[in-house]
Amino acid sequence: MKTSVRALFAGVAIALFFTFTLAAIAQEKPATEATSAAAVAPVAPPPPETPVVAEPPLRRLDEPSATPPSKAKKSNSQRNAEREEAAKRRAEARAARAESRTGQEVVNVFSDSVLEEGNKADVVVAVFGNAISAGEVADGVVAVFGDNRVTGPVANGTVAVFGNSYINAPVKEGVVVVFGDLELGPKANIEGGVVCVGGTITRDPATVVKGGVQNVLPAKVNWLRAWIRECFLWGRPLAFAPNLGWAWTLAGVFLALYFFSALLFRSGVEKCLVTLSERPGFSVLAALLTTLITPVLTILLAATGIGLAAVPFIGLGLLCATLFGKVVILAWLGRRFTGFFGNGPLNHVAFATLLGGLIVLGLYTVPVLGFLVFKLIGWIGLGAVVYTVILGMKRDKPATPPAASTPPSQTRPTSPPPASFVPPDPAAATGAAAAAAGTFVPPVVPVPPVAPVPPVVEGAALRATPGEFSPQGAVEVTATTVPPTPEPSAAAASPASEPPPVAPNMSAGFGAASFTAPPPPVQSYAPPPVSGPVISATTLPRAGFWIRIAAVFIDTILIGIVFGAMMHGGPIFMPALAAYAAAMWKFKGTTIGGIICGLKVVRLDDRPLDWPTAIVRSLGCFLSLAVGGLGFLWVIFDSEKQSWHDKIAGTTVVRVPKGVSLL
């Protein structure tokens, strides 16, 4: 029979559960088990010649002891006496050191401090140098970023930070070494303790240490000390010195990373190069704003609690953007030299990155300039990447629609051009039919092109050439005198006031045709009344930063007064302001502050504002405010005069001409 995997795991789990339970019970109360085992086991009676000694009963540890401890507790008076005695000894030691003081101090910066044998000094201090003391020191010996070498007595103690220490003399207090090695000679007599952090301790058998010895992080840190001495103190990331091979290896690894990044993301690097070359000022501005906004955004997200989870992702994104920005800067620097090779393989962005990286590695070894180059490369590169992303977001937006022509409701329809006279076809109607009809409207018949007709002179008669219009013979056509065309007046704005087209009157036969007006039309076109200018994002100017801030300031004061009087302020102010703005945008397209400043919120597609658009724009204002108000300041830099919440909602703010009602 096969055993299922589920049954096997269940059996193992049950066995482990009982095993751990029994082990916990066995370890929890060992004294109780021993007592119960002693109670169950029979006790053999002692031999008669051995007197039975009554053993004291076992006492639980949590019960108070009936007998006092072997060591009596010190009373308050005894402790006070001990404190006074210790203070007295310290005072005597200070007095002795004060008597031994000579007023001489050996202190040097960027050089060694040396106290010769047989001389006395209060202190021996060396910063960025070595402290060498062979004489008598009344206080202490200190070396920062340097080594200590003490062969004379020290009344206090010795300290070495980022340096080694050699002690071969009596020291009244302790010895401290941070990120360095400690060596104690045979004449070393340390009355206090010895502490070594990040180094090793070498001790002679004849050394006397009355206090404790603590060795924290007992490892060799020569690589770190070398970098601090040769690089950090000189203001450069790299240097040609011993124990710095790890730094050059790390720099080579990053250069290889930049090279392969340029190979894989060539198009992205090229876009960033174009941005950096064409708009260097905006790239620097983007870097500055990113540097200022990042800590503010991090604090705000951490304060919300929920947004704390997004902080690591923001940090990772900025790190990746900074590294990619370094690729862009290295490629830009390399292009200053690879551009001489033309458009061949040597002008590839990866090769330019490699060449620029080698140049930068050389600059890293220059004191002070090395750190400046290191920081500027990452900082400006970050700005170029951020601004390229911003430009990419703007290009992805749909293009602004062209300016719409004037709507038909705002224009007056023009009358159709007068139709040219076409002579009637004799075969189409007889004289009797023409006489019965009274008037005759000739049909439109395609006419072959004829010779140009002289222009009609106002007040003159029009006479046709014989045989021109009739294939049967000469036909004389006379036209009535054409009156001068009157100038259109303001009252004659409709087609009804214009002279109607005329039609030939064939009652007199084909010999002479006169023109009579046709009957008036059944219905005449009456255009609607002309309204004010259409409020559109394409026809009205966009509102600037300061006028929009003025409108927001008015609305804030208004809502603050209302809710301050009704509810005495409180956390409801911001939600109330957002709800007020969303409602006003939906129903009126503006707020009270916007009415005062002549502003109106419109959509880019000229559709009316609906609830989703108004609510999204209102909530987007919190995002624009959360990053130090950058979303509102974006109106200054944006070519479309849009804030962040405008871009999110697809809206903008326009300035309405005076005289147009916003209610």
Number of C-alpha atoms within 10 A of each C-alpha: 3 4 7 8 9 8 10 10 11 11 12 10 12 10 12 12 12 11 11 11 11 12 11 11 11 13 10 11 10 10 15 12 14 11 11 10 11 11 10 9 8 8 8 6 7 9 8 7 6 7 8 10 6 6 6 6 6 8 11 10 8 6 7 9 10 7 6 9 8 6 6 7 9 9 9 9 9 11 11 12 12 12 12 12 12 12 12 12 12 12 12 12 15 16 12 13 17 14 10 17 17 13 11 14 17 18 17 18 13 12 14 20 24 19 21 13 12 9 13 22 22 22 25 27 26 27 20 19 20 28 30 24 29 20 19 23 29 26 22 24 27 25 30 20 24 24 27 30 22 26 20 25 22 26 23 22 23 28 22 29 21 26 26 25 29 20 26 21 21 22 24 20 19 21 24 19 27 21 25 28 25 27 16 23 19 14 16 24 21 25 19 17 17 21 18 23 22 18 23 21 19 11 16 13 9 12 18 17 19 13 13 12 15 14 16 14 13 16 14 14 18 20 15 17 22 18 22 17 17 21 24 17 14 19 18 23 27 25 23 11 12 11 14 19 14 12 16 15 11 10 16 15 12 14 21 14 15 24 22 16 18 26 16 12 13 14 12 16 25 16 17 26 25 14 18 24 13 11 14 17 13 17 25 19 15 22 22 15 13 16 14 13 16 17 12 14 17 18 13 17 17 15 11 9 10 9 14 15 11 13 17 11 11 14 13 11 12 16 14 13 19 22 21 25 26 26 32 32 26 28 28 23 19 25 22 12 14 22 14 10 11 9 10 9 11 16 17 18 27 25 19 25 30 22 20 24 26 15 14 18 20 12 20 22 20 19 19 17 15 22 21 16 18 17 11 13 20 21 23 24 28 30 28 34 28 21 23 23 15 12 12 12 10 15 10 8 10 7 8 11 10 8 10 9 7 10 8 11 12 14 12 14 14 10 13 9 7 9 9 6 11 16 18 20 15 13 6 9 12 12 14 11 13 16 14 11 12 12 20 21 15 17 11 10 10 7 8 6 6 7 7 6 7 7 7 11 12 12 11 12 14 18 12 15 11 13 12 14 17 15 11 9 10 14 18 19 18 15 16 13 15 13 10 9 8 8 7 10 8 7 7 11 15 16 17 15 11 13 11 16 14 16 19 21 21 23 20 14 15 17 12 16 21 18 17 15 13 15 8 9 9 5 7 10 10 12 15 11 9 11 8 11 13 14 18 24 23 17 14 15 14 19 22 15 17 12 16 21 15 15 20 17 12 18 19 16 12 15 17 18 13 14 16 14 10 9 10 12 15 9 7 11 18 15 13 14 17 18 16 15 21 24 18 14 24 19 15 15 24 24 27 19 21 25 17 13 17 23 24 23 25 22 19 19 13 13 9 13 17 15 13 12 19 24 18 16 23 23 17 21 19 16 16 19 15 16 18 16 15 16 21 21 18 16 20 14 12 12 9 14 19 25 24 22 22 26 18 15 19 17 22 21 26 23 21 23 14 7 8 12 10 17 10
